[in-house]
Structures are given as C-alpha cells and as structure tokens.
Amino acid sequence: MQGRVEYLDRVTPGDATNTGTRTDLALRYTATPSDALSWYVYGQGSVDRTGGLARNERF
C-alpha cells in the first residue's frame, strides 16, 4: 500500500474561490495475484480545507 499527503496554500488576488488551504490524502493498494494479472484501487480526498478552494476527491 502506498500513501501520500499534499498540503496546498494558495493566494490568488481578486479570486476568493481560488484562495485558501487544503490538505489531501491519497492511498493506492496494488495486488498482483500472478505474473499475468495486476490491479489497483486508488482513492484521494480532502481531509481539511479553508477558504474557497474546492475539494479534491477522486476514486
């Protein structure tokens, strides 16, 4: 399993929807049951956010 944390702190003068902070967490699980087959599951989500920044989520 792999994981990553990203912190974004952005200031865009005159654009409140693109200003704020956000902490995102991503996890990826990879399974390789055989040499011919490999698959993975990935998920990312915002765990903390301030200002007008949108959530950053994908599954």
PDBQT receptor file of N, H, CA, C and O in Angstrom, charges set to zero:
ATOM      1  N   MET A   1       0.851  -1.166   0.000  1.00  0.00    +0.000 N 
ATOM      2  CA  MET A   1       0.000   0.000   0.000  1.00  0.00    +0.000 C 
ATOM      3  C   MET A   1       0.901   1.236   0.000  1.00  0.00    +0.000 C 
ATOM      4  O   MET A   1       1.921   1.274   0.689  1.00  0.00    +0.000 OA
ATOM      5  N   GLN A   2       0.521   2.215  -0.760  1.00  0.00    +0.000 N 
ATOM      6  H   GLN A   2      -0.308   2.184  -1.320  1.00  0.00    +0.000 HD
ATOM      7  CA  GLN A   2       1.240   3.476  -0.831  1.00  0.00    +0.000 C 
ATOM      8  C   GLN A   2       0.316   4.602  -0.405  1.00  0.00    +0.000 C 
ATOM      9  O   GLN A   2      -0.895   4.539  -0.619  1.00  0.00    +0.000 OA
ATOM     10  N   GLY A   3       0.890   5.629   0.199  1.00  0.00    +0.000 N 
ATOM     11  H   GLY A   3       1.874   5.680   0.374  1.00  0.00    +0.000 HD
ATOM     12  CA  GLY A   3       0.104   6.770   0.625  1.00  0.00    +0.000 C 
ATOM     13  C   GLY A   3       0.863   8.066   0.409  1.00  0.00    +0.000 C 
ATOM     14  O   GLY A   3       2.091   8.083   0.329  1.00  0.00    +0.000 OA
ATOM     15  N   ARG A   4       0.119   9.134   0.318  1.00  0.00    +0.000 N 
ATOM     16  H   ARG A   4      -0.879   9.120   0.383  1.00  0.00    +0.000 HD
ATOM     17  CA  ARG A   4       0.723  10.444   0.124  1.00  0.00    +0.000 C 
ATOM     18  C   ARG A   4      -0.166  11.510   0.731  1.00  0.00    +0.000 C 
ATOM     19  O   ARG A   4      -1.392  11.414   0.689  1.00  0.00    +0.000 OA
ATOM     20  N   VAL A   5       0.469  12.531   1.299  1.00  0.00    +0.000 N 
ATOM     21  H   VAL A   5       1.465  12.609   1.333  1.00  0.00    +0.000 HD
ATOM     22  CA  VAL A   5      -0.241  13.695   1.837  1.00  0.00    +0.000 C 
ATOM     23  C   VAL A   5       0.275  14.920   1.097  1.00  0.00    +0.000 C 
ATOM     24  O   VAL A   5       1.480  15.079   0.905  1.00  0.00    +0.000 OA
ATOM     25  N   GLU A   6      -0.645  15.785   0.685  1.00  0.00    +0.000 N 
ATOM     26  H   GLU A   6      -1.624  15.656   0.842  1.00  0.00    +0.000 HD
ATOM     27  CA  GLU A   6      -0.264  17.020  -0.004  1.00  0.00    +0.000 C 
ATOM     28  C   GLU A   6      -0.933  18.201   0.686  1.00  0.00    +0.000 C 
ATOM     29  O   GLU A   6      -2.119  18.150   1.010  1.00  0.00    +0.000 OA
ATOM     30  N   TYR A   7      -0.165  19.261   0.909  1.00  0.00    +0.000 N 
ATOM     31  H   TYR A   7       0.799  19.301   0.647  1.00  0.00    +0.000 HD
ATOM     32  CA  TYR A   7      -0.688  20.483   1.504  1.00  0.00    +0.000 C 
ATOM     33  C   TYR A   7      -0.571  21.602   0.474  1.00  0.00    +0.000 C 
ATOM     34  O   TYR A   7       0.504  21.825  -0.085  1.00  0.00    +0.000 OA
ATOM     35  N   LEU A   8      -1.671  22.304   0.222  1.00  0.00    +0.000 N 
ATOM     36  H   LEU A   8      -2.544  22.123   0.675  1.00  0.00    +0.000 HD
ATOM     37  CA  LEU A   8      -1.712  23.399  -0.748  1.00  0.00    +0.000 C 
ATOM     38  C   LEU A   8      -2.095  24.682  -0.024  1.00  0.00    +0.000 C 
ATOM     39  O   LEU A   8      -3.088  24.717   0.703  1.00  0.00    +0.000 OA
ATOM     40  N   ASP A   9      -1.318  25.726  -0.219  1.00  0.00    +0.000 N 
ATOM     41  H   ASP A   9      -0.511  25.699  -0.810  1.00  0.00    +0.000 HD
ATOM     42  CA  ASP A   9      -1.590  27.052   0.347  1.00  0.00    +0.000 C 
ATOM     43  C   ASP A   9      -1.513  28.036  -0.809  1.00  0.00    +0.000 C 
ATOM     44  O   ASP A   9      -0.426  28.356  -1.290  1.00  0.00    +0.000 OA
ATOM     45  N   ARG A  10      -2.672  28.515  -1.252  1.00  0.00    +0.000 N 
ATOM     46  H   ARG A  10      -3.555  28.254  -0.861  1.00  0.00    +0.000 HD
ATOM     47  CA  ARG A  10      -2.725  29.337  -2.466  1.00  0.00    +0.000 C 
ATOM     48  C   ARG A  10      -3.404  30.670  -2.177  1.00  0.00    +0.000 C 
ATOM     49  O   ARG A  10      -4.416  30.734  -1.479  1.00  0.00    +0.000 OA
ATOM     50  N   VAL A  11      -2.820  31.737  -2.731  1.00  0.00    +0.000 N 
ATOM     51  H   VAL A  11      -1.997  31.686  -3.298  1.00  0.00    +0.000 HD
ATOM     52  CA  VAL A  11      -3.405  33.075  -2.658  1.00  0.00    +0.000 C 
ATOM     53  C   VAL A  11      -3.508  33.605  -4.084  1.00  0.00    +0.000 C 
ATOM     54  O   VAL A  11      -2.497  33.773  -4.766  1.00  0.00    +0.000 OA
ATOM     55  N   THR A  12      -4.729  33.865  -4.526  1.00  0.00    +0.000 N 
ATOM     56  H   THR A  12      -5.550  33.728  -3.972  1.00  0.00    +0.000 HD
ATOM     57  CA  THR A  12      -4.970  34.425  -5.848  1.00  0.00    +0.000 C 
ATOM     58  C   THR A  12      -5.708  35.748  -5.642  1.00  0.00    +0.000 C 
ATOM     59  O   THR A  12      -6.913  35.747  -5.391  1.00  0.00    +0.000 OA
ATOM     60  N   PRO A  13      -5.004  36.873  -5.745  1.00  0.00    +0.000 N 
ATOM     61  CA  PRO A  13      -5.636  38.178  -5.528  1.00  0.00    +0.000 C 
ATOM     62  C   PRO A  13      -6.853  38.380  -6.444  1.00  0.00    +0.000 C 
ATOM     63  O   PRO A  13      -6.782  38.157  -7.653  1.00  0.00    +0.000 OA
ATOM     64  N   GLY A  14      -7.957  38.803  -5.847  1.00  0.00    +0.000 N 
ATOM     65  H   GLY A  14      -8.015  38.985  -4.865  1.00  0.00    +0.000 HD
ATOM     66  CA  GLY A  14      -9.166  39.078  -6.607  1.00  0.00    +0.000 C 
ATOM     67  C   GLY A  14     -10.003  37.857  -6.915  1.00  0.00    +0.000 C 
ATOM     68  O   GLY A  14     -11.044  37.984  -7.560  1.00  0.00    +0.000 OA
ATOM     69  N   ASP A  15      -9.585  36.660  -6.474  1.00  0.00    +0.000 N 
ATOM     70  H   ASP A  15      -8.739  36.557  -5.951  1.00  0.00    +0.000 HD
ATOM     71  CA  ASP A  15     -10.338  35.431  -6.761  1.00  0.00    +0.000 C 
ATOM     72  C   ASP A  15     -10.469  34.610  -5.483  1.00  0.00    +0.000 C 
ATOM     73  O   ASP A  15      -9.625  33.763  -5.188  1.00  0.00    +0.000 OA
ATOM     74  N   ALA A  16     -11.527  34.865  -4.735  1.00  0.00    +0.000 N 
ATOM     75  H   ALA A  16     -12.212  35.552  -4.974  1.00  0.00    +0.000 HD
ATOM     76  CA  ALA A  16     -11.716  34.191  -3.451  1.00  0.00    +0.000 C 
ATOM     77  C   ALA A  16     -11.956  32.688  -3.608  1.00  0.00    +0.000 C 
ATOM     78  O   ALA A  16     -11.675  31.926  -2.683  1.00  0.00    +0.000 OA
ATOM     79  N   THR A  17     -12.475  32.242  -4.770  1.00  0.00    +0.000 N 
ATOM     80  H   THR A  17     -12.704  32.861  -5.522  1.00  0.00    +0.000 HD
ATOM     81  CA  THR A  17     -12.726  30.815  -4.972  1.00  0.00    +0.000 C 
ATOM     82  C   THR A  17     -11.443  30.036  -5.228  1.00  0.00    +0.000 C 
ATOM     83  O   THR A  17     -11.456  28.806  -5.201  1.00  0.00    +0.000 OA
ATOM     84  N   ASN A  18     -10.343  30.725  -5.474  1.00  0.00    +0.000 N 
ATOM     85  H   ASN A  18     -10.332  31.725  -5.496  1.00  0.00    +0.000 HD
ATOM     86  CA  ASN A  18      -9.068  30.065  -5.746  1.00  0.00    +0.000 C 
ATOM     87  C   ASN A  18      -8.025  30.450  -4.689  1.00  0.00    +0.000 C 
ATOM     88  O   ASN A  18      -6.824  30.433  -4.961  1.00  0.00    +0.000 OA
ATOM     89  N   THR A  19      -8.484  30.794  -3.497  1.00  0.00    +0.000 N 
ATOM     90  H   THR A  19      -9.459  30.808  -3.275  1.00  0.00    +0.000 HD
ATOM     91  CA  THR A  19      -7.610  31.185  -2.392  1.00  0.00    +0.000 C 
ATOM     92  C   THR A  19      -7.961  30.370  -1.159  1.00  0.00    +0.000 C 
ATOM     93  O   THR A  19      -9.138  30.204  -0.837  1.00  0.00    +0.000 OA
ATOM     94  N   GLY A  20      -6.951  29.862  -0.469  1.00  0.00    +0.000 N 
ATOM     95  H   GLY A  20      -5.996  29.997  -0.730  1.00  0.00    +0.000 HD
ATOM     96  CA  GLY A  20      -7.162  29.113   0.762  1.00  0.00    +0.000 C 
ATOM     97  C   GLY A  20      -6.116  28.039   0.936  1.00  0.00    +0.000 C 
ATOM     98  O   GLY A  20      -5.089  28.033   0.258  1.00  0.00    +0.000 OA
ATOM     99  N   THR A  21      -6.394  27.117   1.868  1.00  0.00    +0.000 N 
ATOM    100  H   THR A  21      -7.228  27.122   2.419  1.00  0.00    +0.000 HD
ATOM    101  CA  THR A  21      -5.506  25.991   2.108  1.00  0.00    +0.000 C 
ATOM    102  C   THR A  21      -6.295  24.696   1.979  1.00  0.00    +0.000 C 
ATOM    103  O   THR A  21      -7.512  24.659   2.156  1.00  0.00    +0.000 OA
ATOM    104  N   ARG A  22      -5.552  23.626   1.661  1.00  0.00    +0.000 N 
ATOM    105  H   ARG A  22      -4.563  23.655   1.517  1.00  0.00    +0.000 HD
ATOM    106  CA  ARG A  22      -6.205  22.323   1.542  1.00  0.00    +0.000 C 
ATOM    107  C   ARG A  22      -5.170  21.234   1.815  1.00  0.00    +0.000 C 
ATOM    108  O   ARG A  22      -4.035  21.313   1.345  1.00  0.00    +0.000 OA
ATOM    109  N   THR A  23      -5.569  20.225   2.572  1.00  0.00    +0.000 N 
ATOM    110  H   THR A  23      -6.491  20.161   2.953  1.00  0.00    +0.000 HD
ATOM    111  CA  THR A  23      -4.742  19.049   2.812  1.00  0.00    +0.000 C 
ATOM    112  C   THR A  23      -5.446  17.852   2.199  1.00  0.00    +0.000 C 
ATOM    113  O   THR A  23      -6.594  17.556   2.531  1.00  0.00    +0.000 OA
ATOM    114  N   ASP A  24      -4.749  17.165   1.300  1.00  0.00    +0.000 N 
ATOM    115  H   ASP A  24      -3.816  17.406   1.030  1.00  0.00    +0.000 HD
ATOM    116  CA  ASP A  24      -5.303  15.999   0.615  1.00  0.00    +0.000 C 
ATOM    117  C   ASP A  24      -4.551  14.746   1.033  1.00  0.00    +0.000 C 
ATOM    118  O   ASP A  24      -3.351  14.790   1.301  1.00  0.00    +0.000 OA
ATOM    119  N   LEU A  25      -5.268  13.624   1.087  1.00  0.00    +0.000 N 
ATOM    120  H   LEU A  25      -6.244  13.588   0.869  1.00  0.00    +0.000 HD
ATOM    121  CA  LEU A  25      -4.699  12.332   1.410  1.00  0.00    +0.000 C 
ATOM    122  C   LEU A  25      -5.027  11.375   0.274  1.00  0.00    +0.000 C 
ATOM    123  O   LEU A  25      -6.176  11.292  -0.160  1.00  0.00    +0.000 OA
ATOM    124  N   ALA A  26      -4.013  10.646  -0.213  1.00  0.00    +0.000 N 
ATOM    125  H   ALA A  26      -3.080  10.713   0.139  1.00  0.00    +0.000 HD
ATOM    126  CA  ALA A  26      -4.212   9.681  -1.291  1.00  0.00    +0.000 C 
ATOM    127  C   ALA A  26      -3.658   8.327  -0.864  1.00  0.00    +0.000 C 
ATOM    128  O   ALA A  26      -2.600   8.246  -0.241  1.00  0.00    +0.000 OA
ATOM    129  N   LEU A  27      -4.386   7.266  -1.207  1.00  0.00    +0.000 N 
ATOM    130  H   LEU A  27      -5.245   7.332  -1.713  1.00  0.00    +0.000 HD
ATOM    131  CA  LEU A  27      -3.960   5.900  -0.925  1.00  0.00    +0.000 C 
ATOM    132  C   LEU A  27      -4.115   5.051  -2.178  1.00  0.00    +0.000 C 
ATOM    133  O   LEU A  27      -5.076   5.199  -2.933  1.00  0.00    +0.000 OA
ATOM    134  N   ARG A  28      -3.146   4.153  -2.386  1.00  0.00    +0.000 N 
ATOM    135  H   ARG A  28      -2.365   4.033  -1.773  1.00  0.00    +0.000 HD
ATOM    136  CA  ARG A  28      -3.208   3.229  -3.517  1.00  0.00    +0.000 C 
ATOM    137  C   ARG A  28      -2.815   1.846  -3.026  1.00  0.00    +0.000 C 
ATOM    138  O   ARG A  28      -1.771   1.671  -2.397  1.00  0.00    +0.000 OA
ATOM    139  N   TYR A  29      -3.659   0.867  -3.320  1.00  0.00    +0.000 N 
ATOM    140  H   TYR A  29      -4.507   1.009  -3.831  1.00  0.00    +0.000 HD
ATOM    141  CA  TYR A  29      -3.384  -0.527  -2.992  1.00  0.00    +0.000 C 
ATOM    142  C   TYR A  29      -3.225  -1.292  -4.294  1.00  0.00    +0.000 C 
ATOM    143  O   TYR A  29      -4.115  -1.256  -5.144  1.00  0.00    +0.000 OA
ATOM    144  N   THR A  30      -2.105  -1.985  -4.462  1.00  0.00    +0.000 N 
ATOM    145  H   THR A  30      -1.382  -2.014  -3.771  1.00  0.00    +0.000 HD
ATOM    146  CA  THR A  30      -1.836  -2.756  -5.662  1.00  0.00    +0.000 C 
ATOM    147  C   THR A  30      -1.767  -4.237  -5.309  1.00  0.00    +0.000 C 
ATOM    148  O   THR A  30      -1.105  -4.623  -4.346  1.00  0.00    +0.000 OA
ATOM    149  N   ALA A  31      -2.452  -5.058  -6.091  1.00  0.00    +0.000 N 
ATOM    150  H   ALA A  31      -2.990  -4.744  -6.874  1.00  0.00    +0.000 HD
ATOM    151  CA  ALA A  31      -2.420  -6.512  -5.917  1.00  0.00    +0.000 C 
ATOM    152  C   ALA A  31      -1.912  -7.148  -7.200  1.00  0.00    +0.000 C 
ATOM    153  O   ALA A  31      -2.293  -6.746  -8.299  1.00  0.00    +0.000 OA
ATOM    154  N   THR A  32      -1.048  -8.145  -7.050  1.00  0.00    +0.000 N 
ATOM    155  H   THR A  32      -0.738  -8.471  -6.157  1.00  0.00    +0.000 HD
ATOM    156  CA  THR A  32      -0.508  -8.877  -8.198  1.00  0.00    +0.000 C 
ATOM    157  C   THR A  32      -0.690 -10.372  -7.920  1.00  0.00    +0.000 C 
ATOM    158  O   THR A  32       0.220 -11.027  -7.412  1.00  0.00    +0.000 OA
ATOM    159  N   PRO A  33      -1.860 -10.902  -8.253  1.00  0.00    +0.000 N 
ATOM    160  CA  PRO A  33      -2.111 -12.313  -7.955  1.00  0.00    +0.000 C 
ATOM    161  C   PRO A  33      -1.298 -13.280  -8.818  1.00  0.00    +0.000 C 
ATOM    162  O   PRO A  33      -1.104 -14.432  -8.432  1.00  0.00    +0.000 OA
ATOM    163  N   SER A  34      -0.817 -12.823  -9.989  1.00  0.00    +0.000 N 
ATOM    164  H   SER A  34      -0.974 -11.886 -10.302  1.00  0.00    +0.000 HD
ATOM    165  CA  SER A  34       0.010 -13.669 -10.858  1.00  0.00    +0.000 C 
ATOM    166  C   SER A  34       0.869 -12.771 -11.738  1.00  0.00    +0.000 C 
ATOM    167  O   SER A  34       0.702 -11.552 -11.742  1.00  0.00    +0.000 OA
ATOM    168  N   ASP A  35       1.796 -13.384 -12.491  1.00  0.00    +0.000 N 
ATOM    169  H   ASP A  35       1.931 -14.375 -12.488  1.00  0.00    +0.000 HD
ATOM    170  CA  ASP A  35       2.629 -12.606 -13.404  1.00  0.00    +0.000 C 
ATOM    171  C   ASP A  35       1.822 -11.972 -14.528  1.00  0.00    +0.000 C 
ATOM    172  O   ASP A  35       2.248 -10.976 -15.111  1.00  0.00    +0.000 OA
ATOM    173  N   ALA A  36       0.668 -12.536 -14.834  1.00  0.00    +0.000 N 
ATOM    174  H   ALA A  36       0.321 -13.345 -14.360  1.00  0.00    +0.000 HD
ATOM    175  CA  ALA A  36      -0.155 -12.048 -15.941  1.00  0.00    +0.000 C 
ATOM    176  C   ALA A  36      -1.249 -11.079 -15.498  1.00  0.00    +0.000 C 
ATOM    177  O   ALA A  36      -1.918 -10.483 -16.342  1.00  0.00    +0.000 OA
ATOM    178  N   LEU A  37      -1.443 -10.911 -14.189  1.00  0.00    +0.000 N 
ATOM    179  H   LEU A  37      -0.900 -11.395 -13.503  1.00  0.00    +0.000 HD
ATOM    180  CA  LEU A  37      -2.540 -10.075 -13.709  1.00  0.00    +0.000 C 
ATOM    181  C   LEU A  37      -2.078  -9.176 -12.569  1.00  0.00    +0.000 C 
ATOM    182  O   LEU A  37      -1.472  -9.630 -11.599  1.00  0.00    +0.000 OA
ATOM    183  N   SER A  38      -2.382  -7.894 -12.715  1.00  0.00    +0.000 N 
ATOM    184  H   SER A  38      -2.874  -7.526 -13.504  1.00  0.00    +0.000 HD
ATOM    185  CA  SER A  38      -2.115  -6.914 -11.669  1.00  0.00    +0.000 C 
ATOM    186  C   SER A  38      -3.248  -5.895 -11.691  1.00  0.00    +0.000 C 
ATOM    187  O   SER A  38      -3.700  -5.494 -12.764  1.00  0.00    +0.000 OA
ATOM    188  N   TRP A  39      -3.707  -5.476 -10.522  1.00  0.00    +0.000 N 
ATOM    189  H   TRP A  39      -3.340  -5.801  -9.651  1.00  0.00    +0.000 HD
ATOM    190  CA  TRP A  39      -4.776  -4.483 -10.450  1.00  0.00    +0.000 C 
ATOM    191  C   TRP A  39      -4.520  -3.582  -9.254  1.00  0.00    +0.000 C 
ATOM    192  O   TRP A  39      -3.765  -3.933  -8.346  1.00  0.00    +0.000 OA
ATOM    193  N   TYR A  40      -5.168  -2.395  -9.263  1.00  0.00    +0.000 N 
ATOM    194  H   TYR A  40      -5.781  -2.110 -10.000  1.00  0.00    +0.000 HD
ATOM    195  CA  TYR A  40      -5.006  -1.481  -8.139  1.00  0.00    +0.000 C 
ATOM    196  C   TYR A  40      -6.292  -0.717  -7.873  1.00  0.00    +0.000 C 
ATOM    197  O   TYR A  40      -7.154  -0.586  -8.743  1.00  0.00    +0.000 OA
ATOM    198  N   VAL A  41      -6.397  -0.214  -6.645  1.00  0.00    +0.000 N 
ATOM    199  H   VAL A  41      -5.697  -0.321  -5.939  1.00  0.00    +0.000 HD
ATOM    200  CA  VAL A  41      -7.505   0.629  -6.213  1.00  0.00    +0.000 C 
ATOM    201  C   VAL A  41      -6.884   1.928  -5.712  1.00  0.00    +0.000 C 
ATOM    202  O   VAL A  41      -5.906   1.903  -4.965  1.00  0.00    +0.000 OA
ATOM    203  N   TYR A  42      -7.450   3.062  -6.122  1.00  0.00    +0.000 N 
ATOM    204  H   TYR A  42      -8.244   3.082  -6.729  1.00  0.00    +0.000 HD
ATOM    205  CA  TYR A  42      -6.895   4.368  -5.783  1.00  0.00    +0.000 C 
ATOM    206  C   TYR A  42      -8.008   5.266  -5.258  1.00  0.00    +0.000 C 
ATOM    207  O   TYR A  42      -9.115   5.274  -5.796  1.00  0.00    +0.000 OA
ATOM    208  N   GLY A  43      -7.711   6.011  -4.217  1.00  0.00    +0.000 N 
ATOM    209  H   GLY A  43      -6.812   6.004  -3.780  1.00  0.00    +0.000 HD
ATOM    210  CA  GLY A  43      -8.661   6.984  -3.693  1.00  0.00    +0.000 C 
ATOM    211  C   GLY A  43      -7.929   8.204  -3.170  1.00  0.00    +0.000 C 
ATOM    212  O   GLY A  43      -6.849   8.100  -2.588  1.00  0.00    +0.000 OA
ATOM    213  N   GLN A  44      -8.532   9.357  -3.385  1.00  0.00    +0.000 N 
ATOM    214  H   GLN A  44      -9.410   9.442  -3.857  1.00  0.00    +0.000 HD
ATOM    215  CA  GLN A  44      -7.953  10.620  -2.920  1.00  0.00    +0.000 C 
ATOM    216  C   GLN A  44      -9.065  11.497  -2.398  1.00  0.00    +0.000 C 
ATOM    217  O   GLN A  44     -10.142  11.568  -2.991  1.00  0.00    +0.000 OA
ATOM    218  N   GLY A  45      -8.806  12.167  -1.286  1.00  0.00    +0.000 N 
ATOM    219  H   GLY A  45      -7.931  12.109  -0.805  1.00  0.00    +0.000 HD
ATOM    220  CA  GLY A  45      -9.822  13.046  -0.726  1.00  0.00    +0.000 C 
ATOM    221  C   GLY A  45      -9.217  14.169   0.086  1.00  0.00    +0.000 C 
ATOM    222  O   GLY A  45      -8.105  14.051   0.601  1.00  0.00    +0.000 OA
ATOM    223  N   SER A  46      -9.950  15.251   0.197  1.00  0.00    +0.000 N 
ATOM    224  H   SER A  46     -10.853  15.347  -0.222  1.00  0.00    +0.000 HD
ATOM    225  CA  SER A  46      -9.534  16.394   1.006  1.00  0.00    +0.000 C 
ATOM    226  C   SER A  46      -9.943  16.141   2.450  1.00  0.00    +0.000 C 
ATOM    227  O   SER A  46     -11.112  15.887   2.738  1.00  0.00    +0.000 OA
ATOM    228  N   VAL A  47      -8.968  16.212   3.355  1.00  0.00    +0.000 N 
ATOM    229  H   VAL A  47      -8.018  16.418   3.120  1.00  0.00    +0.000 HD
ATOM    230  CA  VAL A  47      -9.259  15.965   4.764  1.00  0.00    +0.000 C 
ATOM    231  C   VAL A  47      -9.386  17.257   5.557  1.00  0.00    +0.000 C 
ATOM    232  O   VAL A  47      -9.930  17.253   6.661  1.00  0.00    +0.000 OA
ATOM    233  N   ASP A  48      -8.889  18.367   5.007  1.00  0.00    +0.000 N 
ATOM    234  H   ASP A  48      -8.446  18.370   4.110  1.00  0.00    +0.000 HD
ATOM    235  CA  ASP A  48      -9.013  19.669   5.662  1.00  0.00    +0.000 C 
ATOM    236  C   ASP A  48      -8.945  20.739   4.593  1.00  0.00    +0.000 C 
ATOM    237  O   ASP A  48      -8.176  20.625   3.638  1.00  0.00    +0.000 OA
ATOM    238  N   ARG A  49      -9.765  21.799   4.757  1.00  0.00    +0.000 N 
ATOM    239  H   ARG A  49     -10.389  21.891   5.533  1.00  0.00    +0.000 HD
ATOM    240  CA  ARG A  49      -9.766  22.853   3.745  1.00  0.00    +0.000 C 
ATOM    241  C   ARG A  49     -10.286  24.137   4.344  1.00  0.00    +0.000 C 
ATOM    242  O   ARG A  49     -11.186  24.117   5.184  1.00  0.00    +0.000 OA
ATOM    243  N   THR A  50      -9.711  25.284   3.909  1.00  0.00    +0.000 N 
ATOM    244  H   THR A  50      -8.980  25.301   3.227  1.00  0.00    +0.000 HD
ATOM    245  CA  THR A  50     -10.173  26.607   4.320  1.00  0.00    +0.000 C 
ATOM    246  C   THR A  50     -10.290  27.479   3.085  1.00  0.00    +0.000 C 
ATOM    247  O   THR A  50      -9.727  27.156   2.039  1.00  0.00    +0.000 OA
ATOM    248  N   GLY A  51     -11.008  28.571   3.197  1.00  0.00    +0.000 N 
ATOM    249  H   GLY A  51     -11.465  28.833   4.046  1.00  0.00    +0.000 HD
ATOM    250  CA  GLY A  51     -11.152  29.491   2.062  1.00  0.00    +0.000 C 
ATOM    251  C   GLY A  51     -12.069  28.932   1.005  1.00  0.00    +0.000 C 
ATOM    252  O   GLY A  51     -12.957  28.129   1.291  1.00  0.00    +0.000 OA
ATOM    253  N   GLY A  52     -11.846  29.365  -0.227  1.00  0.00    +0.000 N 
ATOM    254  H   GLY A  52     -11.124  30.018  -0.459  1.00  0.00    +0.000 HD
ATOM    255  CA  GLY A  52     -12.730  28.985  -1.320  1.00  0.00    +0.000 C 
ATOM    256  C   GLY A  52     -12.251  27.834  -2.172  1.00  0.00    +0.000 C 
ATOM    257  O   GLY A  52     -12.901  27.503  -3.164  1.00  0.00    +0.000 OA
ATOM    258  N   LEU A  53     -11.136  27.208  -1.826  1.00  0.00    +0.000 N 
ATOM    259  H   LEU A  53     -10.608  27.476  -1.021  1.00  0.00    +0.000 HD
ATOM    260  CA  LEU A  53     -10.652  26.090  -2.630  1.00  0.00    +0.000 C 
ATOM    261  C   LEU A  53     -11.648  24.937  -2.608  1.00  0.00    +0.000 C 
ATOM    262  O   LEU A  53     -12.210  24.607  -1.564  1.00  0.00    +0.000 OA
ATOM    263  N   ALA A  54     -11.857  24.336  -3.762  1.00  0.00    +0.000 N 
ATOM    264  H   ALA A  54     -11.400  24.605  -4.610  1.00  0.00    +0.000 HD
ATOM    265  CA  ALA A  54     -12.789  23.211  -3.877  1.00  0.00    +0.000 C 
ATOM    266  C   ALA A  54     -12.142  21.939  -3.329  1.00  0.00    +0.000 C 
ATOM    267  O   ALA A  54     -10.917  21.841  -3.244  1.00  0.00    +0.000 OA
ATOM    268  N   ARG A  55     -12.973  20.972  -2.960  1.00  0.00    +0.000 N 
ATOM    269  H   ARG A  55     -13.968  21.052  -3.029  1.00  0.00    +0.000 HD
ATOM    270  CA  ARG A  55     -12.474  19.673  -2.536  1.00  0.00    +0.000 C 
ATOM    271  C   ARG A  55     -11.807  18.994  -3.727  1.00  0.00    +0.000 C 
ATOM    272  O   ARG A  55     -12.171  19.239  -4.877  1.00  0.00    +0.000 OA
ATOM    273  N   ASN A  56     -10.837  18.147  -3.444  1.00  0.00    +0.000 N 
ATOM    274  H   ASN A  56     -10.541  17.948  -2.510  1.00  0.00    +0.000 HD
ATOM    275  CA  ASN A  56     -10.089  17.442  -4.492  1.00  0.00    +0.000 C 
ATOM    276  C   ASN A  56     -10.247  15.950  -4.247  1.00  0.00    +0.000 C 
ATOM    277  O   ASN A  56      -9.406  15.327  -3.598  1.00  0.00    +0.000 OA
ATOM    278  N   GLU A  57     -11.327  15.380  -4.767  1.00  0.00    +0.000 N 
ATOM    279  H   GLU A  57     -12.010  15.886  -5.293  1.00  0.00    +0.000 HD
ATOM    280  CA  GLU A  57     -11.641  13.988  -4.491  1.00  0.00    +0.000 C 
ATOM    281  C   GLU A  57     -11.819  13.194  -5.773  1.00  0.00    +0.000 C 
ATOM    282  O   GLU A  57     -12.450  13.647  -6.728  1.00  0.00    +0.000 OA
ATOM    283  N   ARG A  58     -11.248  12.002  -5.768  1.00  0.00    +0.000 N 
ATOM    284  H   ARG A  58     -10.736  11.634  -4.992  1.00  0.00    +0.000 HD
ATOM    285  CA  ARG A  58     -11.449  11.079  -6.889  1.00  0.00    +0.000 C 
ATOM    286  C   ARG A  58     -11.242   9.656  -6.390  1.00  0.00    +0.000 C 
ATOM    287  O   ARG A  58     -10.426   9.387  -5.508  1.00  0.00    +0.000 OA
ATOM    288  N   PHE A  59     -11.999   8.773  -6.981  1.00  0.00    +0.000 N 
ATOM    289  H   PHE A  59     -12.662   8.991  -7.697  1.00  0.00    +0.000 HD
ATOM    290  CA  PHE A  59     -11.956   7.362  -6.585  1.00  0.00    +0.000 C 
ATOM    291  C   PHE A  59     -11.931   6.493  -7.814  1.00  0.00    +0.000 C 
ATOM    292  O   PHE A  59     -11.894   5.268  -7.703  1.00  0.00    +0.000 OA
TER     293      PHE A  59
